[in-house]
C-alpha cells in the first residue's frame, strides 16, 4: 500500500499544501489546485489503495489558511468514507 505523509510544518500558506500534494502524489502539472480538482485526482488518477498520514494539523490556523486546509482535508476524509478499501487516513 502506498503511503503519503503530509506534515503541516512543511508549508506556511495553504496553497503550498496543494503543491506538496501534487509533488508527493505525482499529480500532473495540469492539476487545478482546488478541492474539486483534488477530488478528481484522488478518485481517478492516483494509485490506490493508499494511506494518507496527516501530521501536525492540530494547531490554530488563520482564517485564510483554515478555509483552504479544511477543504483539502475534507477531500481526504470524504475519499476514505466513500472508498474505505482504497483510502486510509491517519492523524498524528
Secondary structure as the mmCIF struct_conf table of DSSP 4:
data_model
#
loop_
_struct_conf.conf_type_id
_struct_conf.id
_struct_conf.beg_label_comp_id
_struct_conf.beg_label_asym_id
_struct_conf.beg_label_seq_id
_struct_conf.end_label_comp_id
_struct_conf.end_label_asym_id
_struct_conf.end_label_seq_id
STRN STRN1 UNK A 2 UNK A 7
HELX_RH_3T_P HELX_RH_3T_P1 UNK A 8 UNK A 10
BEND BEND1 UNK A 12 UNK A 13
HELX_RH_AL_P HELX_RH_AL_P1 UNK A 14 UNK A 24
TURN_TY1_P TURN_TY1_P1 UNK A 25 UNK A 26
TURN_TY1_P TURN_TY1_P2 UNK A 29 UNK A 30
BEND BEND2 UNK A 34 UNK A 34
HELX_RH_AL_P HELX_RH_AL_P2 UNK A 35 UNK A 44
TURN_TY1_P TURN_TY1_P3 UNK A 45 UNK A 45
BEND BEND3 UNK A 46 UNK A 46
BEND BEND4 UNK A 48 UNK A 49
STRN STRN2 UNK A 50 UNK A 55
BEND BEND5 UNK A 56 UNK A 56
BEND BEND6 UNK A 59 UNK A 59
HELX_RH_AL_P HELX_RH_AL_P3 UNK A 63 UNK A 82
TURN_TY1_P TURN_TY1_P4 UNK A 84 UNK A 86
STRN STRN3 UNK A 87 UNK A 91
#
